[in-house]
């Protein structure tokens, strides 16, 4: 019998299939791909709700009190990552529009499926989830600064506060509040407990659905700009290779335990590709098309890397002591 546990153990293959389905749908029927563009943000919001509702929030106090982990997380994502990304763009120079897409996706730490992959890689996913709102707020504040430093004032002016605030409200705040309401309701009424148990089946299929709609809606742009896109792939691969080892050194420096150290590795190496996409699409048309294609390309490269990470991180990079 197909169980929830079986589905969760095999979820990486669901995601691989979702990538191929999304690519086939977007390339085979561009009209459908264009229509699915409007479903990206709603699907992401429901996905995050399904993830939040599985976490016992009353037990997250201890996670947020882990100041060493929070400190290491902030240093990794907002000090080390920007330096690494800047150096990589010097080694692999790009046009300004491509650079904007690269910076958008690599300078923003992931706040959604990183939780899933942290768990699969035997890291502390509760620590990772507890830090999600903080990561989102800090990246919201820092991204315009990074763009001003790395690309220039024109790009920084394009990144207005409104798209960030809208994404934070609809992708984080509302799903989080609904998840808490679901948990509270489950304690008071039997029907609420049934609903809470049912939501346990949602994260994996919703993650697959999110990948399908994102890839289907953007794959045409990637295909049309393939000559340009192929030049950014070395940046993404180099980033995936470098960050786990840098993060491991940082975990030792901050004296993190194994679970927290693995969570740090996944956070620093996993980027905000799905959630940052609406921000790229809100750019002026001459920037939006290529920036979105660059971001979707990163998603594809990263997911391949994550399939390697979930085995390599606990077995080689940061083993049990």
HELIX and SHEET records of a PDB file:
HELIX    1   1 UNK A    4  UNK A    9  1                                   6    
HELIX    2   2 UNK A   11  UNK A   28  1                                  18    
HELIX    3   3 UNK A   30  UNK A   36  1                                   7    
HELIX    4   4 UNK A   37  UNK A   39  5                                   3    
HELIX    5   5 UNK A   40  UNK A   52  1                                  13    
HELIX    6   6 UNK A   57  UNK A   59  5                                   3    
HELIX    7   7 UNK A   61  UNK A   64  1                                   4    
HELIX    8   8 UNK A   67  UNK A   75  1                                   9    
HELIX    9   9 UNK A   76  UNK A   80  3                                   5    
HELIX   10  10 UNK A   81  UNK A   91  1                                  11    
HELIX   11  11 UNK A   96  UNK A  106  1                                  11    
HELIX   12  12 UNK A  113  UNK A  120  1                                   8    
HELIX   13  13 UNK A  125  UNK A  130  1                                   6    
HELIX   14  14 UNK A  132  UNK A  150  1                                  19    
HELIX   15  15 UNK A  153  UNK A  158  1                                   6    
HELIX   16  16 UNK A  161  UNK A  168  1                                   8    
HELIX   17  17 UNK A  169  UNK A  173  3                                   5    
HELIX   18  18 UNK A  174  UNK A  188  1                                  15    
HELIX   19  19 UNK A  190  UNK A  199  1                                  10    
HELIX   20  20 UNK A  202  UNK A  224  1                                  23    
HELIX   21  21 UNK A  226  UNK A  229  1                                   4    
HELIX   22  22 UNK A  233  UNK A  253  1                                  21    
HELIX   23  23 UNK A  258  UNK A  269  1                                  12    
HELIX   24  24 UNK A  273  UNK A  281  1                                   9    
HELIX   25  25 UNK A  285  UNK A  312  1                                  28    
HELIX   26  26 UNK A  313  UNK A  317  3                                   5    
END                                                                             
